[in-house]
């Protein structure tokens, strides 16, 4: 499955040669001395950042994408390079909007410390900031916490995992939801979120965090919610049947789910095909006989990244 996104193509080489008008604000190459990407982009001319070598940020401060009144900063990590944040990562500090870390096929980001996506407060918003991880071997590894629960006005921030993209979190994962104030989003479209330890109970049916999780539907060409609030009541949608939460207890379970032994002891959140063909069901049942895992499959739904 290939999820189609509204991405802006970067035609810097052609534009700078004068063959085409420059459509993007080209912020430039990230160097090993930078701790913040804080140019002032706009909706039509985002500040585009990229790597020209395997880059390691200084350990003095968290590496930050965006800044106070500095929005639309986009950092792309492609298959040619890796990025290491030596002292944490912030995507979207206070009063900063629509900043993005885009990890593409083969791209690798490693963070020592915590990751925060969106950092709002009573006085300042921090919205529509995100991390997109898309394609085989596109990976974000976090030694600390993945924090998407950052203040009263930090809503509609997102982590999107598609087409084989993976995020691996060694500590806690928090995701903001509120029946009145709004949500941050975990969006799954063929990608996976790995959380150290058995976290299956955190995503049991009826838990409010499910109202902040979406799965990709090819038919609607969008991410759809698995649960939602109507006033203070949480309702499940048919898409809850598309969400799987598996705890890998041993090598047999890892192999059955198609993962290496490196993921033993992790809980995996991913989307699934809820209605296999009869022949596929027979094979599935035969192949997984004896598999002991905890999986959420319910009876009872992409915001496109702008």
N, C-alpha and C positions, 0 to 999 in steps of 0.2 A: 504494500500500500504506500502510495506516495501522497503525502498531504501537501496540497498546494497552498502556499503562503503568499501574502502580499509583501514580497521583499523588493527592495530597491536595488537594482543592479549597479555595480560600480564600474564606470567607464572612464576611469581616471587617465589611463594612457592615451586613449583617443581624444578625450576632452583637452588634455594639456597640449596635445599636438595641434589643436586648433581645428580639427576636423568636425568636432561637435561642441556645442555650448556646454560649459560645465554646469551640471545640474545639482551636484552635491557639494556641501562644504567639506573639503578634504582636510580633516584635522591632522592626519599624518600617521607616521610610524610610532609605535610604542617602544620606548627605550627602557633599559634596565634601571634608569634613575627615576622614572616616573612613579608617583603614587596616586595621581588623580588625572582622569580624563574629563576636563571641565570646560570644554569649548562651548560656545553658544550656538547650537544647531536650531533648526526650525522644522516644522512638519514637512515642508517641501525641500529643505536642504539640511538634512541631518549631518552632524559632525561624524565623519567616518574614520575609524581607527583600525589599524591592522598591524600584524607582526611581519618583520623581515628576517627574524631569527628566533631560536628558542629563548624565551624571555623570562627572567626572574625579577620580580618586584623587590624593592628594598624591604627589610624587615622592621623598619621604623614605625610604620603606620599601615592600617588596612588599605588595600588598593581600592580606589573608589571610581566608579563610572558615573559621571554627573557631578553637579555641584549646586550650591545655593543659587537659584535663578539661572542655572546652566543646565539645559535639558537637551534631549534628542542627541545624546552621545551613543554611538553604535560601535562596539568592538567585535570584530570578526576573527575567529580562530579557525583556520582551515587545516587540511591534512598535512601541510608542509611544516607546521610549527606547533610547539607546545607553549603553554603559559603556566607559570607558577606564581601564585600569590603567597608571599612569605609570612604575612601577618593578617590574614583575613581578607574578605572581599565584601564591598558594598556596591550594590547596583541600585542607584536611586536614593541619594541622601535626602534630607529634609528640603522641601521646596524645590524639587527637581522631578521632572516628568519624562516618561517615554524614553528612558535609557535602556540599552539592550546589550547583553553579551550573547553573541550568536556563535555557538560551537557547531561547526559543520563536520561532514563525514571525515573521519580520521583525526579530527582535532582533539587535543587533550588539554584539560585544565586541572591543575592540582592546587588545592587551597589548604595551607596550614592555618588552622583556626576556624573561625565561624564565617558563614555567609549570610548576609542580610539583603533581602530584596524588598525595597521600599522602606523608608524611615520617616513616618509622619509624626505629627504632634497636634496638640489642641490648636495651635496657631497656624501650622503649615501643612499643606498637602504633599504627598509623595505617591503618585499614582501612575499606572500603566508602565511601570518598569518591569523588566523581565529577563529571564535566562531561557534561551531556546537551544535545545540540544537535539540535533537531527542528523541521522545517517549512521551507517555501520561504524563502529569503533569511535564514535563521537562520545567523549566521556568527561564528566565533571566528578572529581573526587574531593571530598571534604573531610578533614580530620576532626572537625568540631561540629557545631550545630548548623542546621539550615533553618534560618529564622525568617518566616514570612508572616509574622504576627507583630508588626512594629508600629503600633500607635493608632490612635483614633482615626486619623486622616490618611492612613496608608492602605488604600483599597485598590482593587483591580490590578494588582501586581501579579506576576505569573511565573510559573516554571512549566515549560512545554517540552515534552519528550516524545519524539516521533521517529519512525523508520529505523529503529535499532539504537537510538540514542539512550545513554545511561547516565544516571546520577547516583553516586554511592556516598552515603552519609554515615559517618562513624558514631555520631552522637545523636542528639534529639532532632526531631523535625516538627516545626510548628507552622500552622496554616490558619490565617485569620478567617473567621466567619461570624456573622451576626445577622439575626433575623431582620433587623431594621437598618443597620448602618452599611451592610454590604459584605463583600468577600474579596479575598485573594484566591488565586486559582492554581490547581495542579491539573494539567491537561495531558492526557495520555492518548497517543495515536501510533501504537506500534513501538513505543519506547518503554523503559522501565525505571522505577525508582527503587533503590536498594537501601534499606535501613537496618543498621546493625541491631541484633537482638530480635526477640519475638515481639513484634508490634501488632499482631493480628487483632488483639482486643481493641486497639485504638480506632480501628476502622470497622467495628461491628455495626450491624444494621441498627439505626436509631441514633448513632453518634452524629453530632452536628457537623463535624469536619467533612462528612460526606457531601454536604451542601456546597463545598468548595472544590469538588472533584468533577472533571469532565472527561468524557471519552469521545473519540472520533467516530463519526458516522459517514461512510462514503455516500450514502443516499442523500443525506441532507447537506453534505459537503461542509460540515461544521462540527465543532466540539459541542457535545450535549451534556447537560447536567445529570448526575446520577441521583441526586436528591435536591430538594429545595424547601425553603421555608415559606409558608403562608401565615402571616402574622407570626406567632410564636410556635406554630406547629410544623414539625418536619415531616415531609412526605417523600417517599421513594418514587422514582420513575422507572419505566421499563429498562432504561439504560443501566440501572444498578446491576442488572444481570450480565452486563458487559465488563464489570470490574472484578478483577481477581486479586486476592491478597494471599500470598503463599509464604509460609515460613519453611526455609530449607534446613532440615534437621540433620541430614546425613548425605553421603555421597550418592546414594541411590536416588534420593529426591532431587538432588542437583542435576543428575544425569537425565532423569525423567522430564524435567522442566527445560533441559537444554542449556544448563549453565555449568561452569567448571566448579571444582571443589573449593575454589577461592570464595565462593558465596555461601558456603555452609555457615549457618548461624545468622543469616540475614533474612529479613522479611522483604518480599518483592511485591510492589504494586505495579500492575500492568493491565492493559485491556485485552479482552478475549473475544473470539467469535462465539456468540451465545447459542447459536442454533446449528451445530454440525449436521452434515448429511448423515443418514442412517448408517452407511458403510463406515464413515469416519468415526461415528459414535462407537461402533463395534471395536474398531482398532484402538480407539482411545481407551475404552474400558479394559481391553486385553493388555495393552501396553502399560497401563498404570495400576494394574491389580496389585494390591498390597502397598500402594503408595499412601503414606500417612502425611497429609498436609492439611492446612487450614485454608480454605478458599472461600471467598465471598461470591456467591452466585444468588442473586435475588430474583423474586418474582416481579416485585414492583420496581435519568434519562440516561468547535474551536471558535471560542471567540477568536476570530482571525487577528493575529498580531498586526497592529496598525503601524 
